[in-house]
């Protein structure tokens, strides 16, 4: 169980940093906010930010799977003790 927690923490940390650090750099580069279409100059950092958000999504699924497996483990353990 500890390994799953460490995998979740590591992937979520990487995903969040890959999502928001490029946005910081894009803001420093002068990317306009609140418009639907961005210039192609900012495409690379936007792709990195999108990949980071997908990694965060995968980390969230890992967390939910961990919660479900832990709940199932506890339920089986309680049935044994009864």
N, C-alpha and C positions, 0 to 999 in steps of 0.2 A: 504494500500500500504506500509506503514511503516513496518508492521509485515513481509511482504514478503521480504523486503530489509534486515531486521535483520536476518531472516532465511537464506537468501543467504550468508550474511557476516559470520554468525556463521558456517554454514556447509562448506563454502569454506576455512575458517581459519582452521577448524579441519582437513579437507581433505589435505590441503597443508602441515600442520605440520605432519600429519601421513604419508605423502609421503616422505618428505625430512629429517625429524629427524632420522628415522631408517637408512637411507643411511649414515648419519653422523656417527652413531654408528657402522655400518658395515665397514666404512672406518677406524675407529679407531681400529676395531678388525682385520684388515688386509685383508679384502676381495679384491681379485684381480679385476682389472677393465678391461673392453674391452675383455672379453672372453665369449664364448657362454654358457658354462656349469659351474655352481658354485658348490662347495662342499655342502653337505647336512647340514653342520654346520651352514650355513648362511640362511637356509630356513625360519626360523621363522620370522626374520626381513624382509625378502623379501616379505613374505605373508602380514605382517603389512603394508609395503610400497604399495603393490598392492591394498589393501583395501582402503588405503588413496587416491590413485589415482581414484578409483571408486567413493568415496565420493566427490571428486572434480568434477568429471564428472556429478554427480547428482546435485551438486550446480550450475554448468554451465547450465544445463537444467532448473533449477528453475529460473535462471536469464533470459534465453531466453523466458520462459513462462511469466515471469513478464513483459518483454519488449513488448511481443505481446498483453497481456491483457491491458497494459497501452496505447498502440497505439490504440487498439480497443475502449477503454474508451474515449480517446480524440476525436476519429473520431465521436463517437455517440454524444458527447457533442457539437462538432462543427455543426453537422446536426441539433440539437435542436435549436441552436441560429440563424440559417439561416431562 
